[in-house]
Amino acid sequence: MISRSNIVDGSKPYIVEDRPMISRSSGDRVKILHLIQPGKEETGCLTCFYAPPSSPAILSHLLPCIDYPEYILREVHSSQYIYIRENSIEVNQPTIQPARSQSVVGDVVCCGHSHTDLIVLDQVSVIYYDDFIMDEIRNDTRVCNACQTFCCGGRGEEVRLESTFCGGLCYRGRRGTRGCCCCMPLLCIPVGCPECCCPCAARKTLYVENADAAVDIIQKARDNAKIRLNVMDR
């Protein structure tokens, strides 16, 4: 049974005194201030056509001239979003994974997965504005992005959220990151270290359609939230 004291009154602001950034202007909802258009993933000039819907999924990994089936790419694009909320950013950067098997053969041969059907795997993350990963927000789009996208593929323009020190030469570490072998406090991670090797670094890349506009929107939302809620940097 739900206690009456735990029911949030939607007509009143929801205030968390111990961590003000979690507070909301309405008790039963989080206000969305802006929608940022995510970048569109492109495979480059080597890709000639989409794989047929019923083809083995492994073809898209082995042959550079074949892209994933068109239906799954549409689903991925439709699932992407970047919400600029009143107290945080919510991002979905979905990936593709095999669907569940519908046959005994698939259960045995492909470990319970389909060898042809694909589904979207959502990867939703929420970052509050008082998180130190929001210290720096900048346009990190690669040089000659349009040319590189045509030749090698790409995911749009890049916005980098990060927290650095030592003159911008090192990232701060984030303690307790799963799957990371260096999960301990006060880490010094060189900025040149690849993200796949150091997932504990305080950085995140957002792929957007217009990086300059996205940086401006995120910075203003962060600064306004800190002023409104009287949140000091920690």
Buried (B, 14 or more C-beta within 10 A) or exposed (E): EEEEEEEEEEEEEBEEEEEBBBBBBBBEEBEEBBEBBBBBBBBBEEBEEBBEEEBEBEBBEEEEEBBBBEEBBEBBEEBBBBBBBBBBBBBBBBEBEBBEBEEEEBEEEBEEBBBBBBBBEEEEEEBBBBBEBBBBBEBBBEEEBEEEBEEEBBBBBBBBBBBBEEEEEBBBBBEEBEEBEBBEEEBEBEEEEEEEEBBBBBBBBBBBBBBEBBBEBBBEBBEEBBEEBEBEEE
